[in-house]
C-alpha cells in the first residue's frame, strides 16, 4: 500500500490521468487492504484521480454501471493482470468504460438541461407565483428530493411560500409527494430522477 500511495501522489506526466486511474484501481483491488468496502473505495479512486489532476471539473466519472453491465469481464481482466501481467487487456477494457461512461454522462446532461428548460417555461406561465416557484425549481435541480422546511431555510423563503410553490409544481405534474405521510413529507422531481436513475436497474440473473 505504501508503494501504491507513492505512485498515486507522484508526478507522472507520461501517464494520462485515465490510464493512471486504471492502473491504480486494479492494483488497489489486488492488494484488497480492508475487510470491507474495497470495491467501493477502488471505484471511488477512479473518479477522484482524474478530478484531482484537473481533467474533470466535477467528480462525475462513475464506472460502476459499466462494470456491473460487463461484470464477467470486470472480474476476468484484473485476474488476468494478476496471473499473467495482462495490463494491456485490462486498460483497453477500462478505457472502453471511460469512453462509454463519458458519452452517457454527456447525454444525461443534455437531457437534464432540456427538461429544466421545458419546466422553466411552464412555470413562467403561472404568472405572479412564478418567481418563488422558479426558485424552488432551481433548488430541485440541485437536489431532486425536497422537504419544505429545509428548502424554506436554504432559499430564505417562508414555509407558506414554499408550500404554495410546491402546490403549483404538483399541479404542473413536475413534483410528486413520495412519503404518503402527513408529517415530514418529501417531494421528488420525478422526471429528473427518472433520467438520473436510467440504467441502474438490477441486471437479470
N, C-alpha and C positions, 0 to 999 in steps of 0.2 A: 504493500500500500504506500510506503514512503517513496518508492521509485515512481509509482503511478502519480502520486501527488506532485512530485518534482516535474514530471512530464507535463502535467496539466498546467502548471504555473510557468514553465519555461517558455521563452520566446522561440517560436518555431515558424518563421516566415515562409519556409519552404513547404509547409503543410497548410492548405486551405482549411479554415475552421470546420467545415462539414466533415472533411476527412479526419481531422484530429478528433472530432466528436465520435466518429465511428470507431476509431482505434481505442479511445478511452472507454467507450461503452462496453465493447466486448471484453476488454481487459478487466474492467471492474466486475462484470458478471462472472468472469472466470475466477477472480480472486474470491468473490462472494463473501465479503468480510463480516456480514451481520447475520444474526439468526433469522431476522425477518426484514422485509422491506427492500431487499437488494434490487428487485426488478423495478420497483417504483423509483428508487433513487438513481438507478442506472439510466432509466429513461429520462429522468429529470436532467441529468448531466448533458444529454443530447440537446436539450433546449437551452440550458444555461451557458454552455461553452460558446456557441456562436453569438449569443446575446452579449456575453462579456467581451467578446472580441470586436464588437461593434458591427457585426454583419446584420443582426436583427435590431430593429428599433424597439421591439417589444418581444417578450418571451412567448412567441406564438408558434413555434415549430414543435408539434407533438406527434410523434410517430407511433403512438400506442395503437391507433386504429389500423395502420398499415401492418404492424407486427401481428395484431390479432387476426387480420384478414389472411395473412400469409404465415400463420403460426408454425406450420411444419418447417418451412424454410428458415424461419426465425430461430428454430431450435437446431436445425441441421447445420447452417452456415457457421455459427460460433463454435459448434462442436468440431467441425472440420478444421477450424483455426487451431483448436487445442490439440487435435490428433495429428495433423499433418501440415500445419502452418499455412492454411489456405486463406491468407489475408485478402488476396485479390477478389476471390469469390464473395467473401463477406462484404468487402467495401462496395463491390458492384451492386449487391442486393441492398445494402444500406443507402447508397446514393439514389437508387431507384425509389426507395421510400421517401427520401428527402424531396425528390422531384415531384412525386405523386402527392405528397402531403402539402407541398408549397402550392401546387396548382389548385388543390381542393380548398386550401385556405383563401386563395385569391378569389375563387368562385364564390365561396361563402361570404366574403367581404362584399362582393358586388351585389349579391342577393340581399344582404342586410341593408346596404345603402339604398337600394331600390325600395325595400319595404319601408324604411324610415321616411323616405321622401313621399311615398304614396300616403302613408298615415298622417304625415305632417299636413299635406294638402287637405285631407279630410277633416283634421282637427281645426284648421284655419276656417273651415266653413261653419264652425259653431258660433261665430260672431264674438260677442263680448267675453264669454267664458274661455275663449281660445287661449288667451295669454297664460293663464295658470295651467290649463290642460297641456299646453305645449311644454311647459317646464317639467311637468310630471312625465310627459312622454320622453323628454330628454333624459330624465333620471332612469327611466325604464330601458333606454338604450345602453346605459352603463351597467345596469343590473336588471335583468328581465323579471325578477321577482321582487315584490314591493310590499311593505307593511306601512299603513298610513301614518302612524306616529313617527316612524323613522324617517319617512320621506318628508313629512312636515318639518322635522328638525333639520334635515340636511338642506332642504330648499328654502328654509326660513319663511315658510308659509304657515298659516293656521291650519289646525286639523280639519275644521269645517271646509276650508278652501280646497284642501287636497281631497277630502271626501267627495265634494261636488265634482271635482275634476275626474276622479275615478269613475263616478257615476256616468259622466259624459263619455269616457273612454269605454265603459261597458256598453253603453247604448250604441256606440260605433262598432262594437264587436272587436275591439282592439285588446282589451284586457278581460280576464275572467277570474273570479274568485276560486281558489283552489283548496281551501281547507274545509268548507262546509260548516264552519263554526260561527257562533255569534260573537265570540271574543277572539282576539288575536288573529284576525283574518289576514290573509295574504292574497295578493293579486299577481297574476302572471301575464306577461306579454307573450301570448301563446304562439303567434306566428313567428316571433323572434326565436323562441325556444325550439320550435319545430325545425328551423333552419340549423340552429346550433347543434341539435341532437341527431341530425341526419347521419346515418351510418353507424350509430353507436349501439344499435340493437344487438342482442346476443346472437352469435352465429349458431346455425343449426348443428346439432351434434351428429 
